[in-house]
Amino acid sequence: MRLRLTVIAVLLLSLSGCFVSDKLSNQNLSYLYKSGVNFLHPEYTLYHFSTDSTRVYYKINTDELLYTRQEDQKFGAVFKISYRLFGNVESQIATDTGSVQLTDSRMDETTNLLIGHFDCKSANCVSGTLELRLTDLNRKQFALNFLSIDKSTPQTAQFFLMTHKNSEEPYFDNYIAASDSVRIRHRDAGVHKFYVKYFKRSFPIAVPPFAIENLKAFDYVADSSFIIDLAKNTALCLPGEGLYHVQSDSSGREGFTIFRFKSDFPEVSKIDQLLEPLRYITSHKEYDDLVGASNQKLALDKFWVNLAGNQERARELIRRFYTRVMNANILFTSYLEGWKTDRGIIYIVFGAPNVVYRGENSENWTYGETGAMLSLSFSFIKVRNPFTLNDFMLNRAPLYETSWYRAVDTWRQGRVYSD
């Protein structure tokens, strides 16, 4: 599919310096995890293309913008992307801020995706947070996003950029399909080859929040490896599922990781994709019976109808459950699928939290009101991981057992928990 790149009347304003604002750590970010709250759902990716500048690529679904008649009698959408760069989430000072305002005229396009980029100054930011606000100026609606910045070494992922084979269009996720053909570049023009390590790993799903995990150290010995000669301008195809860790220097662990998950990811449509997340709300025997059924589809349908009591309620229960699974894949995927992660298991079973606060290396979720006696809170710690910036580990505790089984029992009574 060809992506629309036509943008009219571009105005870029970038102001360098220090700007006082509220601390990001004081903001309730729960709306980021509530899919129905925002009208706008932009996507972003970062590329540190020089020593002092970062390129912000954006992708916008133009169906989400309001097109109105402009002075030239053409219909157009007017929107603005504003940014603030913070050294950390505890800071009240933005080291750089600016905005880009654009107008897109509705023409006979073959796609509804609008892709572009702008640059911001990041010379003094080794790590930090970039706040991005997309505003539809016609509709007066906006969406906030927050991206982590990592420039700790020249080998970190944001010094790499993955694009489509025959264009400069970037990928906005690190996962690709078996049929995709990609190119990868590095900021350093002196890099002439990439070293690629392939890890074929099977990761277990998250355990309930009250269970104590015996975590195994990751085995960094690659299953295979190969070299990409950049002089040959070779496109890369990755048919096998697993992790492909791309490095400009193979002596360390940092690099850019490409993930190959199951087909249709992040959606869940195949029978095995539908069965696996049920492990969170089934007994061992129930799950084994579903997996071992001669007709898994029939067994799966029967399972949901038995929970819901009738087909109509079962369809709604299925829709809500698997929407959470898909959203977990979109929000929490790291080196493994989002539904398998610690944040994924809590999101699927309990729903989106009412309150989310982010610290420098943590995330805290609250169900209910902050500080209320009956509220439930979960704390996640960010894990330093050479494959991803999106790896968070739950602080597990026995006190969660009663709340967990209450939520699971609600599902098993044919009702959606929370939301």
N, C-alpha and C positions, 0 to 999 in steps of 0.2 A: 504494500500500500504506500502510495506517495504521500508524504506529509507536507502540509501547507507551510511555506516559509515566507509568504508575502506579508509584509508589515509596512504600513503607511504612516507617515508623519511621526517619525521617531524623535523623541527629545530625551536626552540623557543628562541628568544633573547629579554630580557626585561631589560631596563635600568631605574633605579630609579633616581630621582633628578629633577632639574629644567632645562628647555630648552626654549630658546627664539624663538618666531615665530610671524607671523602676527596675529593680532586680528581677531577672528572669526567674529566679528560684522562688519568688513570691507569687508567681502567676499560676492559677489553676489551669492546667493544660488538658483537662479531661476531654474537651471537644475534639482533640486530635484523634481520639479513639472512638468517637461516636459518628458513624458514617452518615447518619441522616441529619446532622446538625448544619453542615455547611452546604451552600449551593455550589461552591467552587471547589475543585479538587486538582489544583496544579501539582505538577511533579518537577523536581529539581535534581540536578547533579552538579558537582563541583570539580574543577580542574585548575590546579595551581600551575598556570602556564609560564610564569616567570617568577623571579625571586621576590618580587614585591606585589604581585597581582594575582587575583583569583577570578576565574571565569565562571559565572553562574549561568548554566543552561536551564531553560524552563520549557515545559510542555503544558499547553492549555487546551482543554476541550472547548471549542468555540460554541458548542451547543449549550454550554453553561453560561455564556455571556449574553447580555441583552443588546440587540442591534436596534438602533433608532435612526430616524432620518437625520442626516447631517446638513450643514449649510450648503453643500454642493448637491443636495437632493438625493445622495446615495445613502444606503443604509450602512451603518458602521457601529462597531463596538469600541468603546474607549475604556482603556484599563491602565492601571498603574501598578508597577511592582516597586515597593520601597524596601530597603534593607537597612539593618543595623548590625554591626559587627562588635561582639563582646569578647573580651579576653577569657571570661568564664561566666558561668550562670549567676555567680554571686556578685558580679560587678554592677555598679550603677552607671558606669561610664562606657559609652559606645566609642570605639576607636575610629570607626568610619561609618558614615551613613550616606544615603543617597537614594535616588529613585529614577526609574525610567517609565515614561508615559508613552503609550502607543495607541494607534487607531488601526483597526482591521476592517476593511470594507468587505461586505458579504458579496462574493462573486460565485460563479459556477465552479466550485471547487469539488474535487473528488474525495476530499477528506475533511474531517472536522478537527484535525489536530494542528495546532499552531506552535511552532518551535522557534526559539530564538535564544539570544544570550546577551549578557552585559557583564562588565568587569568591575571589581571593587578592589580597593587597596588592602593588602594583608601582610605588609612587610614585617610588622612587629608581632604578628600573631602566630605563635608556634602551635597552640591549640586554643580552641575557643568555640563560640556558638554564633551562627549567622541566623538572625531573625529575618524572615521574608514575609511581606504582607502584599498579597494580590488584591487589588480593589477594582471592582467593576463600577466605573464612575457613572454609568447610566442607571444601574440598578441600586447603587449605593450599598453593595454587599462586599464583604471582604473575607479572605481566608488567611490565617497565619500558619507558617511552617517554620520549623527550627532544624538547622543542619549543623552537625558537629564538624569542626575543622581540625585536621590533623596534619601538621607539617613537621612532626618531630624528627623525621629522618627523610632523606631524598628518596627512600624506597617505599614510603607509605602509599596507600592506594590512590590518594587524590592527586599524586603526581603522574598518574596514568589516565588515559582517556580511551574508552572503548567506543568505536563507531561502527555503523553499518558498513558492509563491504564496499558498496558503490557510492557512498556519500559521506558527508561530514556530520551527518545526524548522529548524535550520541545515544547510547543506551542510558535509560534512567534507572535501571536496575542491574544488579550484577548477575542475574540469572538469565540464561538464554535457552532457546529450544534446540533440539537436535538438528533441525534444518537450517538454523541460523549460520551465517558466515560473517565474521567480524574482523575488524582491524584494531590494533592497539598501538597507541603512541605513548611516548614518555617525554616529559618536559625537557630533559637534557638531550640536546641534539647530538651529543657525543656518544650516546648509547646506540650501539649498532646491532645488538642481539638481545633477545629475551630468553631467560631460562624458565622453562615451564615444568612444574612438578605436579604430577597427577596423583590424587589420593582417592581411592575407592573405599569409602567407609560406610558402615551401617551404624547409625546413631540411635540409641534407645529414646523412647518418648519420655517426657517429664513425669516424675512421680508426684503423688498428691502432696500438698503443702505441709502436711504433718509428718511425712515420711523422711527418714534420714537417708541420704544418698551416699553410696560409696563410689565417688567419682574416680574414674581412671584417667591417668595422664594421657594426653594425645600423643600418638606415635607419629613423630615428624619424619619418619623414613618413608619416602614416596614409593608408591607402587610402580611408577614408571616416570620417565622424564624425557624431555626433548627440547630442542633449541629452535627459536624463530630467528631467522636471518632477516633483519629489517631492510637490508639493501635489496632484497628480492621482492619487497612489497607484497608479501604473501598473506592472503586472507586465511583466517583460522576457522576450522570447523571442529566441533567437539561433540561427537555422537554419543559417547559413553557417559552415563550418569556419574557424578562425583564432583570433587573439588579440583580446579585447575589453578594453581598458584603461580602467577607470572611475576618474575623478578628481573630487574636489570643488574642485580648483583646477588649471586646465589650464596654468598658467604653468611648472610643473615637470614632472618625469618620474615621480615617485612616484605610486602609486595601487594599486587592487585590480584584478587581472587575472582574467578568466574565459576558460577555454580550451575550445574546441570541436574535439575530435579526431574520428576516424572512429567509426562506429557500433560499439557493443559495447565500446568502450574502458573499462577497461584490458585486457579479454579480447581474444584474437586468434582469429577464426573465419572471416573472409572470406578468399578465396584470395589477394588482394593483401597482406593482413596476414600471411599465412603465408609468402609468398614473400620479402617485403622483408628480414626478419632473416637470411635465408640468405646474404645478401651477405657476412656475416662469415666463412663457412666454405666459400665456393665461389670458383672462378675467375671472371674476367670472362665468359669464353665460356659456362661452365655456367649462370651466372645469366642471361645474355642468352637462352640457349636455353630456360630455364624460363619467362621472361617472354614470349618470343615463341611459345611452343607453342600450337597450335590448341586443345588441351585441357590447360589448365594444371593442373587437378586430377589428371589421369592422369599428367602429367609429374612433378608433385610427389611423388605416391605412388611412382612408379618411382625417383626420385632417392633417397628414403629406403630403399627396399628394396635398392637396389644398394649403399648404404653398409652396411646392417646385415647383408645376406646372406639374410635371410628376413623374412616378414611379422611374425612374433611379435616378433623383436628390433627390427624397424623401428617397431612400435607403441610399444615402451618408449622408444626413442630419440626419437621424436616427442614423446611425453608429457613427457620430461625437458627437451628443448630448449625447447618452447613454454611450459612452466611457468616456466622462467627468463625468457622474454620477458615473460610476464604479470607476474611478480614485479618485473621491472625497471620496468615501467610503474607499478606500485603504489608502488615505493620511490623511484624516481629521476626521475619526471616533473617537468619544470621549465617552460620555455617551449616545450619540444618533448617528444615522447613519451619515456618513460624508456628504452626499448630503444635509442634513437638517441644517448643521452648517453654521455659518457666512462665514467662508472661503469657504465652499462648494458652497454656492449660488453665490459668486463672481467668483469662478473658473468655474462653469458650464456656466454662462451667458457670462462672459468676456474672458474665456480661461485662460491658464497659464500666469502668469505675466512675464514681461521682466526682472524685477529686484526684488530680494527678499533680504532684510537685516533683520537679527535677532538681537534683543537686549536681555538683560537679562530676561525681561518679556514682550517682544513685538515682533511683526513681521510686517514689512512694505513692501507692494507690490507696484510696479510701472508698469504701462502700458505705453510704450514709453520710452524715454530717461530720466534719472534722471535730474531734474531741467529744463527740456524743458517746454515751455509755454503750449503746448497742451497735455502734459502727464497727466495721471490720477493716483492718489495714494490712497491707502487704508491702514489704520493703525489698527492692531489687538492687543489687550491687553490680555496677558495670565491670566486666571482665576484660582485661587487656588481652586481645586476641589478634594475631597477625592476619587472620582471614577476614575480619569484619569489625566495624565500630558499633555493631548493634547486638552485642552479646551481653545479656544481663542474667544474673543468678539470684534466685529467690532465697531470702533468709527464712529457712523452714523452721517450724516449731510445733511441738505436740498440741498447743492450744488451738490450732486450726482444725483439729479432727472433727469436732462437733459441727462447725460451720460447713466444712466440706461435705459431710454426709447429709446435712440438711439440704444443701444445694443439689447434690446428686439425687436425693430422694424426690425433690421437686420435679426434676426431669423425668424420673421413673414413674411419677404419678400423672404424666402426660401434660405437664405445665412448664412453660419457659421460666427459668430462674432469672430474676432481676429484669433489667431493661425497663 
